Amino acid sequence: MRRAPLVTLLVVLAAALAPGQARAADNGEWSVRPADSAITPRAAFELSARPGATFTDRAVVTNTTDQPLTFRLYVADAYNTERDGGLAVRGREEAQTDVGAWGKPEHDVVTTPAHSSLTVGFTLTVPQDAAPGDHVGALVAVDDRVRPGSGSYLGIQRGVGARIYLRVDGPQRPGLAVEDVRFAAHNPPTGWVGGGDSTVSYTLRNTGNVKLDPRVSLKVDGLFVGGPAARQLTDVPPELLPGQQVKVTESWSGAPSGWGDVTVTAVADGARAGGSAGFAGVPWLLAGAPALLAAGITVLLVRRRRRAAARRVAPDGPA
């Protein structure tokens, strides 16, 4: 029997664009962007609706290669990846439960000629029981070709998506949680001062119903050497979607060593949360200080006893 080749679908969502940048989500060969509105160019679909509403919009698919390209179009749910917190989309064959289940393109398959653009519409129907708050997805154009991957039975399909930010009317409740904080302090090789290469890890979770741009800081309290004792953490996902969580690990060169607590605090759009963990990692010099102190006291006592004994056996005479 012939073995059927195993094909893995990899859909890459193009990087987010700042609101002021009216540029397409582009991978160098084709792009997807919202059709320009009558007022201003758009970098993403930014929509607001009541539960039960239905509306349509249009996207422009541009082929910049020298040959026609065929794309499969679909609307997908977006989520934060566990690896780095970046945004990704569900594959075409995966179950869609949010924006991906509410949207449908005008055509499932389109062919765009070389160096040309094609405008396609899509419809989004918000269910009556849709939860208030932010719902994020994308209109994705997946290249119909399967390209060779790194393995004999591995193929890759590439996709580009124009983001959809839908806000359903209702109460907006920003919320954050910081969980499972860990601080691994590694002793410096010399042991004279703190400042080894350490790591800070924590889980950041969006417990509210709106997307957040969190800022995270760290503070160390206790008895320690080295430092500084506080810093801003940089490996933070720039966009944390409702209901999503990300495990973040960040290296810290020059971290303090000693005894104490490390506290991670996250703030975003009125939401604030923190988590702490104790640590005990000290340089060898500090760890040996009690023994050195005890040895010094012993030597001092012995010397005092010897001096006292010498005075008792000395002949009488002037002091």
RARA-V619463 format. One record per residue. N is the residue number from 1. PHI is phi in whole degrees, 0 to 359 (* if undefined). PSI is psi in radians with two decimals (* if undefined). OMEGA is omega as a letter, one per 30 degrees, with the letter a starting at -180 (999 if undefined). Layout:
n:N phi:PHI psi:PSI omega:OMEGA
n:N phi:PHI psi:PSI omega:OMEGA
This chain:
n:1 phi:* psi:2.44 omega:l
n:2 phi:277 psi:2.41 omega:l
n:3 phi:277 psi:2.21 omega:l
n:4 phi:288 psi:2.40 omega:a
n:5 phi:295 psi:2.46 omega:l
n:6 phi:272 psi:2.15 omega:a
n:7 phi:245 psi:2.16 omega:l
n:8 phi:256 psi:2.22 omega:a
n:9 phi:269 psi:2.13 omega:l
n:10 phi:243 psi:1.99 omega:l
n:11 phi:253 psi:2.13 omega:a
n:12 phi:252 psi:2.08 omega:l
n:13 phi:275 psi:2.23 omega:a
n:14 phi:297 psi:2.72 omega:a
n:15 phi:298 psi:2.64 omega:l
n:16 phi:293 psi:2.64 omega:l
n:17 phi:246 psi:2.56 omega:l
n:18 phi:294 psi:2.63 omega:a
n:19 phi:306 psi:-0.58 omega:a
n:20 phi:279 psi:-0.12 omega:a
n:21 phi:259 psi:1.84 omega:l
n:22 phi:273 psi:1.28 omega:a
n:23 phi:238 psi:2.70 omega:a
n:24 phi:280 psi:2.71 omega:l
n:25 phi:286 psi:2.03 omega:a
n:26 phi:225 psi:2.40 omega:l
n:27 phi:246 psi:0.23 omega:l
n:28 phi:96 psi:-0.31 omega:l
n:29 phi:242 psi:-0.64 omega:l
n:30 phi:211 psi:2.82 omega:a
n:31 phi:220 psi:2.77 omega:l
n:32 phi:226 psi:2.27 omega:l
n:33 phi:212 psi:2.74 omega:l
n:34 phi:296 psi:2.49 omega:l
n:35 phi:296 psi:2.46 omega:a
n:36 phi:300 psi:2.39 omega:l
n:37 phi:279 psi:3.05 omega:a
n:38 phi:288 psi:-0.26 omega:a
n:39 phi:259 psi:-0.88 omega:a
n:40 phi:205 psi:2.66 omega:l
n:41 phi:298 psi:2.69 omega:a
n:42 phi:236 psi:2.47 omega:l
n:43 phi:267 psi:-0.39 omega:a
n:44 phi:207 psi:2.84 omega:l
n:45 phi:280 psi:2.00 omega:l
n:46 phi:243 psi:1.90 omega:a
n:47 phi:236 psi:2.66 omega:l
n:48 phi:223 psi:2.37 omega:a
n:49 phi:205 psi:2.78 omega:l
n:50 phi:271 psi:2.70 omega:l
n:51 phi:303 psi:2.35 omega:a
n:52 phi:93 psi:-0.11 omega:a
n:53 phi:282 psi:2.63 omega:l
n:54 phi:231 psi:2.31 omega:l
n:55 phi:212 psi:2.85 omega:a
n:56 phi:238 psi:2.73 omega:l
n:57 phi:210 psi:3.08 omega:a
n:58 phi:228 psi:2.58 omega:l
n:59 phi:233 psi:2.68 omega:l
n:60 phi:248 psi:2.13 omega:l
n:61 phi:256 psi:2.10 omega:a
n:62 phi:244 psi:2.27 omega:l
n:63 phi:255 psi:2.04 omega:a
n:64 phi:257 psi:0.14 omega:a
n:65 phi:271 psi:3.10 omega:a
n:66 phi:269 psi:0.14 omega:a
n:67 phi:220 psi:2.73 omega:l
n:68 phi:296 psi:2.56 omega:l
n:69 phi:234 psi:2.41 omega:l
n:70 phi:254 psi:2.27 omega:a
n:71 phi:239 psi:2.54 omega:l
n:72 phi:259 psi:2.19 omega:a
n:73 phi:256 psi:2.46 omega:l
n:74 phi:201 psi:2.79 omega:l
n:75 phi:259 psi:2.32 omega:a
n:76 phi:234 psi:2.67 omega:l
n:77 phi:285 psi:2.55 omega:l
n:78 phi:254 psi:2.70 omega:l
n:79 phi:206 psi:2.86 omega:l
n:80 phi:272 psi:2.30 omega:l
n:81 phi:286 psi:2.60 omega:l
n:82 phi:288 psi:-0.46 omega:a
n:83 phi:290 psi:-0.85 omega:a
n:84 phi:221 psi:0.08 omega:l
n:85 phi:80 psi:0.02 omega:l
n:86 phi:292 psi:2.87 omega:a
n:87 phi:274 psi:2.40 omega:l
n:88 phi:225 psi:3.00 omega:l
n:89 phi:235 psi:2.69 omega:l
n:90 phi:292 psi:2.52 omega:l
n:91 phi:292 psi:2.86 omega:a
n:92 phi:298 psi:-0.54 omega:a
n:93 phi:270 psi:-0.10 omega:l
n:94 phi:278 psi:2.76 omega:l
n:95 phi:288 psi:2.28 omega:l
n:96 phi:255 psi:2.30 omega:a
n:97 phi:238 psi:-0.12 omega:a
n:98 phi:232 psi:-2.10 omega:a
n:99 phi:304 psi:-0.65 omega:a
n:100 phi:297 psi:-0.49 omega:l
n:101 phi:274 psi:-0.31 omega:a
n:102 phi:267 psi:-0.31 omega:a
n:103 phi:252 psi:2.64 omega:l
n:104 phi:213 psi:2.22 omega:l
n:105 phi:286 psi:2.75 omega:l
n:106 phi:297 psi:-0.62 omega:l
n:107 phi:228 psi:2.39 omega:l
n:108 phi:282 psi:-0.53 omega:a
n:109 phi:227 psi:2.30 omega:l
n:110 phi:225 psi:2.62 omega:l
n:111 phi:242 psi:2.13 omega:a
n:112 phi:254 psi:2.14 omega:l
n:113 phi:297 psi:2.87 omega:l
n:114 phi:300 psi:2.42 omega:l
n:115 phi:52 psi:0.76 omega:a
n:116 phi:220 psi:2.90 omega:l
n:117 phi:235 psi:2.66 omega:a
n:118 phi:224 psi:2.30 omega:l
n:119 phi:261 psi:2.24 omega:l
n:120 phi:231 psi:2.54 omega:l
n:121 phi:260 psi:2.85 omega:l
n:122 phi:213 psi:2.73 omega:a
n:123 phi:243 psi:2.44 omega:l
n:124 phi:233 psi:2.11 omega:l
n:125 phi:246 psi:2.04 omega:a
n:126 phi:274 psi:2.17 omega:a
n:127 phi:297 psi:2.73 omega:l
n:128 phi:297 psi:-0.53 omega:a
n:129 phi:261 psi:0.34 omega:l
n:130 phi:297 psi:2.35 omega:l
n:131 phi:290 psi:2.46 omega:l
n:132 phi:294 psi:2.71 omega:l
n:133 phi:115 psi:-2.83 omega:a
n:134 phi:270 psi:2.41 omega:l
n:135 phi:228 psi:2.19 omega:a
n:136 phi:238 psi:2.38 omega:l
n:137 phi:204 psi:-2.73 omega:a
n:138 phi:199 psi:2.61 omega:l
n:139 phi:267 psi:2.01 omega:a
n:140 phi:250 psi:2.39 omega:l
n:141 phi:247 psi:1.95 omega:a
n:142 phi:257 psi:2.25 omega:l
n:143 phi:299 psi:2.29 omega:a
n:144 phi:289 psi:-0.30 omega:a
n:145 phi:281 psi:2.54 omega:l
n:146 phi:254 psi:2.06 omega:a
n:147 phi:262 psi:2.66 omega:l
n:148 phi:298 psi:2.45 omega:l
n:149 phi:257 psi:-2.83 omega:a
n:150 phi:281 psi:-0.30 omega:a
n:151 phi:248 psi:2.92 omega:a
n:152 phi:296 psi:-0.59 omega:a
n:153 phi:244 psi:0.64 omega:a
n:154 phi:237 psi:2.22 omega:l
n:155 phi:234 psi:2.73 omega:a
n:156 phi:231 psi:2.30 omega:l
n:157 phi:248 psi:2.36 omega:a
n:158 phi:256 psi:2.58 omega:l
n:159 phi:221 psi:2.70 omega:l
n:160 phi:231 psi:2.39 omega:a
n:161 phi:232 psi:2.41 omega:l
n:162 phi:270 psi:2.16 omega:a
n:163 phi:291 psi:2.56 omega:l
n:164 phi:240 psi:2.05 omega:l
n:165 phi:251 psi:1.89 omega:a
n:166 phi:248 psi:2.19 omega:l
n:167 phi:249 psi:2.07 omega:l
n:168 phi:271 psi:2.33 omega:a
n:169 phi:302 psi:2.52 omega:l
n:170 phi:142 psi:-3.11 omega:a
n:171 phi:299 psi:2.40 omega:l
n:172 phi:255 psi:2.14 omega:a
n:173 phi:234 psi:1.60 omega:l
n:174 phi:291 psi:2.44 omega:l
n:175 phi:204 psi:2.49 omega:a
n:176 phi:226 psi:2.70 omega:l
n:177 phi:219 psi:2.42 omega:l
n:178 phi:245 psi:2.09 omega:a
n:179 phi:229 psi:2.80 omega:l
n:180 phi:52 psi:0.91 omega:l
n:181 phi:284 psi:2.35 omega:l
n:182 phi:219 psi:2.41 omega:l
n:183 phi:231 psi:1.94 omega:l
n:184 phi:260 psi:1.79 omega:a
n:185 phi:266 psi:2.09 omega:l
n:186 phi:260 psi:2.27 omega:a
n:187 phi:295 psi:2.43 omega:l
n:188 phi:293 psi:2.68 omega:a
n:189 phi:294 psi:-0.55 omega:a
n:190 phi:279 psi:-0.56 omega:l
n:191 phi:80 psi:-0.04 omega:a
n:192 phi:280 psi:-0.59 omega:l
n:193 phi:222 psi:2.94 omega:l
n:194 phi:287 psi:-2.94 omega:l
n:195 phi:105 psi:0.60 omega:l
n:196 phi:278 psi:3.02 omega:l
n:197 phi:278 psi:1.99 omega:a
n:198 phi:238 psi:3.04 omega:l
n:199 phi:227 psi:2.54 omega:l
n:200 phi:241 psi:2.26 omega:l
n:201 phi:228 psi:2.59 omega:l
n:202 phi:196 psi:2.84 omega:l
n:203 phi:251 psi:2.21 omega:a
n:204 phi:251 psi:2.16 omega:a
n:205 phi:232 psi:2.36 omega:l
n:206 phi:270 psi:1.86 omega:a
n:207 phi:265 psi:-0.01 omega:a
n:208 phi:262 psi:-2.78 omega:a
n:209 phi:238 psi:0.29 omega:l
n:210 phi:231 psi:2.63 omega:l
n:211 phi:289 psi:2.60 omega:a
n:212 phi:230 psi:2.65 omega:l
n:213 phi:245 psi:1.47 omega:a
n:214 phi:284 psi:2.63 omega:l
n:215 phi:241 psi:2.29 omega:a
n:216 phi:236 psi:2.33 omega:l
n:217 phi:232 psi:2.85 omega:a
n:218 phi:228 psi:2.49 omega:l
n:219 phi:221 psi:2.43 omega:l
n:220 phi:246 psi:2.28 omega:l
n:221 phi:236 psi:2.53 omega:l
n:222 phi:137 psi:-2.67 omega:l
n:223 phi:251 psi:1.94 omega:a
n:224 phi:206 psi:2.92 omega:l
n:225 phi:236 psi:2.81 omega:a
n:226 phi:86 psi:-2.90 omega:l
n:227 phi:150 psi:-2.94 omega:g
n:228 phi:286 psi:2.92 omega:a
n:229 phi:274 psi:-0.10 omega:l
n:230 phi:216 psi:2.63 omega:l
n:231 phi:195 psi:2.76 omega:l
n:232 phi:272 psi:2.36 omega:l
n:233 phi:271 psi:2.46 omega:a
n:234 phi:252 psi:-0.45 omega:a
n:235 phi:276 psi:1.06 omega:a
n:236 phi:248 psi:2.35 omega:l
n:237 phi:298 psi:2.27 omega:a
n:238 phi:287 psi:-0.25 omega:a
n:239 phi:213 psi:1.84 omega:a
n:240 phi:254 psi:2.05 omega:a
n:241 phi:278 psi:2.73 omega:l
n:242 phi:303 psi:2.36 omega:l
n:243 phi:79 psi:-0.05 omega:a
n:244 phi:263 psi:2.68 omega:l
n:245 phi:223 psi:2.63 omega:a
n:246 phi:225 psi:2.31 omega:l
n:247 phi:270 psi:2.09 omega:a
n:248 phi:247 psi:2.31 omega:l
n:249 phi:232 psi:2.21 omega:a
n:250 phi:229 psi:2.32 omega:l
n:251 phi:281 psi:2.64 omega:a
n:252 phi:223 psi:1.80 omega:l
n:253 phi:275 psi:2.22 omega:a
n:254 phi:88 psi:0.40 omega:a
n:255 phi:291 psi:2.67 omega:l
n:256 phi:294 psi:2.76 omega:l
n:257 phi:233 psi:2.42 omega:a
n:258 phi:156 psi:-2.56 omega:l
n:259 phi:241 psi:2.49 omega:l
n:260 phi:160 psi:-2.73 omega:a
n:261 phi:232 psi:2.51 omega:l
n:262 phi:247 psi:2.28 omega:a
n:263 phi:241 psi:2.22 omega:l
n:264 phi:254 psi:2.19 omega:a
n:265 phi:238 psi:2.28 omega:l
n:266 phi:241 psi:2.39 omega:l
n:267 phi:226 psi:2.56 omega:l
n:268 phi:189 psi:2.12 omega:l
n:269 phi:49 psi:0.82 omega:l
n:270 phi:87 psi:-0.17 omega:l
n:271 phi:266 psi:2.51 omega:a
n:272 phi:214 psi:2.40 omega:l
n:273 phi:207 psi:2.73 omega:l
n:274 phi:211 psi:2.78 omega:l
n:275 phi:212 psi:2.60 omega:a
n:276 phi:229 psi:2.81 omega:l
n:277 phi:208 psi:2.51 omega:l
n:278 phi:278 psi:2.73 omega:l
n:279 phi:214 psi:2.70 omega:l
n:280 phi:213 psi:1.65 omega:l
n:281 phi:218 psi:1.94 omega:a
n:282 phi:237 psi:2.63 omega:l
n:283 phi:297 psi:2.74 omega:a
n:284 phi:296 psi:-0.53 omega:a
n:285 phi:294 psi:-0.75 omega:l
n:286 phi:290 psi:-0.65 omega:a
n:287 phi:295 psi:-0.55 omega:a
n:288 phi:269 psi:0.00 omega:a
n:289 phi:300 psi:-0.78 omega:l
n:290 phi:302 psi:-0.72 omega:l
n:291 phi:294 psi:-0.72 omega:l
n:292 phi:296 psi:-0.70 omega:l
n:293 phi:296 psi:-0.76 omega:l
n:294 phi:298 psi:-0.71 omega:l
n:295 phi:295 psi:-0.70 omega:l
n:296 phi:296 psi:-0.72 omega:l
n:297 phi:296 psi:-0.70 omega:l
n:298 phi:298 psi:-0.79 omega:l
n:299 phi:298 psi:-0.72 omega:a
n:300 phi:296 psi:-0.74 omega:l
n:301 phi:295 psi:-0.74 omega:l
n:302 phi:299 psi:-0.76 omega:a
n:303 phi:297 psi:-0.72 omega:l
n:304 phi:296 psi:-0.71 omega:l
n:305 phi:296 psi:-0.71 omega:l
n:306 phi:296 psi:-0.71 omega:l
n:307 phi:294 psi:-0.70 omega:l
n:308 phi:295 psi:-0.73 omega:l
n:309 phi:295 psi:-0.66 omega:l
n:310 phi:295 psi:-0.66 omega:l
n:311 phi:292 psi:-0.57 omega:a
n:312 phi:292 psi:-0.60 omega:a
n:313 phi:266 psi:-0.05 omega:a
n:314 phi:286 psi:2.52 omega:l
n:315 phi:295 psi:2.74 omega:l
n:316 phi:294 psi:2.53 omega:l
n:317 phi:176 psi:-3.11 omega:a
n:318 phi:296 psi:2.52 omega:l
n:319 phi:290 psi:* omega:999
